Amino acid sequence: MLRSHRDVVVCCFLFSIGCTSASSSNTARTGTEQMLVSNAVDQSLSKVDFQAFGGHKVFVDDKYLECVDKNYVLSSVRHRVLMQGAQLAPKAEDAELILEVRSGAVGTNTSNSFLGIPQIQIPGLFATPEVKLINRVNQTGTAKIGLVAYDAKTHQVLGDGGVSLAKSDENNWYLLGIGPWQNGTVKKEVDRGQPRYASQPWIEVPPQVAFSTPLKTPPSAPGSDEKKVRLTSGKKDKAKADETAE
C-alpha cells in the first residue's frame, strides 16, 4: 500500500509542469542611444584645448545650447574647464570670461543594409520572401558643438573659438540570422570600461575618479588681470606682439 502511494507521488512529480515568469521594462531611450550621444560628445570636447582658462573666473553660458542630453554636454564642458584650474562663476557679472556653448547637431541615426535577395512583389500573384545572407544594423551618433569665449566686461572675443565635430557608431552584424557580432566606438568604450571576468584586477576606463582637498583660497595666476586668453587659437595676440617688438 505504501509503495503504491509512493509510485503515485513519483508519477505526479514526473508529469507535473511548472513555469515561471519575470517582468521587465525598458527606458524610453535605449542605453545604446544614450551611449552613442555621450560618446560623440566626449570625442567632440576632447578636441578642444581648455588650458587658456586656467586661473580665471569663467561663466559657462548655455542659452544657445538646445539639444538632447543638454545637461551632459554642459556638465562635460564645465568639468573640462575646472580641470584646467579655472573657477566657475555662478553669474556672468561675477566672471572674467564668458564661455558660450552652442550645439549644431546632437543626435543619432540608424541604417540597415544587407547582402541577399530582396522581397519581390508580383501584383495579384505572390511575393517572394526576403533572404538576408549578411545583415548589418548601423547606428551612429553625431555631436557638433560650437564654443566662443569673450571678455565679460568688454565683450571682446578671445581667440578664434570654433566648432568641434565627432561621430560615434555601433554596428550589429548578422550571418544567416545568427548574431549579432558587434563593433564600433561604443563597443570599444564598453569593453574598456567593464571587467571581462570576475577576477579582472583593474578597469581601464575610467582608471580612477579622484578629488583633492578643497583649497582655502582660490589659486591666482601671476598677471592674470592682463593675461590674454585664446580658445584653441594658434594666432599670437596683437598686443603681446607689439610689446615684444618694443
Residue pairs with C-beta under 8 A, 6 or more apart in sequence:
32 139
32 170
32 186
33 108
33 139
33 141
34 69
35 141
35 168
35 170
35 186
35 189
35 190
36 108
36 139
36 140
36 141
36 168
36 169
36 170
36 186
37 68
37 69
37 72
37 106
37 107
37 108
37 141
37 143
37 168
38 69
38 72
39 141
39 168
39 185
39 186
39 189
40 106
40 141
40 142
40 143
40 166
40 167
40 168
41 69
41 72
41 73
41 76
41 106
41 143
41 145
41 166
42 76
43 143
43 166
43 167
43 168
43 185
44 143
44 144
44 145
44 164
44 165
44 166
45 76
45 77
45 80
45 145
45 164
46 166
47 164
47 166
48 80
48 147
48 164
48 231
48 232
49 231
49 232
50 80
50 81
50 83
50 84
50 86
50 231
51 84
52 84
52 149
52 158
52 159
52 229
52 230
52 231
53 81
53 84
53 85
53 86
53 97
53 99
53 149
53 229
54 84
54 85
54 86
54 221
55 85
55 86
55 219
55 220
55 221
55 224
55 227
56 86
56 87
56 96
56 97
56 221
56 224
56 227
56 229
57 86
57 87
57 88
57 89
57 94
57 95
57 96
57 97
58 81
58 86
58 87
58 88
58 89
58 95
58 96
58 97
58 98
58 99
59 88
59 89
59 90
59 91
59 92
59 94
59 95
59 97
59 98
59 99
59 152
60 74
60 77
60 78
60 81
60 88
60 99
60 101
61 92
61 98
61 99
61 100
61 101
62 70
62 74
62 101
64 100
64 101
64 102
64 103
65 73
65 74
65 101
65 102
65 103
66 103
67 73
67 103
67 105
67 106
67 107
68 106
68 107
69 106
70 103
73 101
73 103
73 106
73 143
73 145
74 101
77 99
77 101
77 147
78 88
81 88
81 99
82 88
85 219
87 218
89 95
89 96
92 98
92 152
93 152
95 152
96 151
96 152
96 153
97 149
97 150
97 151
97 152
97 158
97 229
98 149
98 150
98 151
98 152
99 147
99 148
99 149
99 231
100 147
100 148
100 149
100 150
101 145
101 146
101 147
102 145
102 146
102 147
102 148
103 143
103 144
103 145
103 146
104 144
104 145
104 146
104 163
104 165
105 142
105 143
105 144
106 142
106 143
106 144
106 145
107 141
107 142
108 139
108 140
108 141
108 142
109 139
109 140
109 142
110 137
110 138
110 139
110 140
111 137
111 138
111 140
112 135
112 136
112 137
112 138
113 135
113 136
113 138
114 132
114 133
114 134
114 135
114 136
115 132
115 133
115 134
115 135
116 130
116 131
116 132
116 133
116 134
116 135
117 128
117 130
117 131
118 130
119 127
119 128
119 129
119 130
120 127
120 128
121 127
122 128
132 174
132 176
132 177
133 175
133 176
134 173
134 174
134 175
135 173
135 174
135 177
135 179
136 171
136 172
136 173
136 174
137 171
137 172
137 174
137 180
138 169
138 170
138 171
138 172
139 169
139 170
139 171
140 167
140 168
140 169
140 170
141 167
141 168
141 169
141 186
142 165
142 166
142 167
142 168
143 164
143 165
143 166
143 167
143 168
144 163
144 164
144 165
145 163
145 164
146 161
146 162
146 163
146 164
147 161
147 162
147 163
147 164
147 231
148 157
148 161
148 231
149 157
149 158
149 159
149 161
149 229
149 231
150 156
150 157
150 158
151 158
158 228
158 229
158 230
158 231
159 229
159 230
159 231
159 232
159 233
159 235
160 230
160 231
160 232
160 233
160 235
161 231
161 232
161 233
162 231
162 232
168 184
168 185
168 186
169 184
169 185
169 186
170 182
170 184
170 185
170 186
170 187
171 182
171 183
171 184
172 179
172 180
172 181
172 182
173 179
173 180
173 181
173 182
173 183
174 180
174 181
175 181
189 205
192 203
192 204
192 205
193 203
193 204
193 205
193 206
194 203
195 203
221 227
228 237
228 239
228 240
230 237
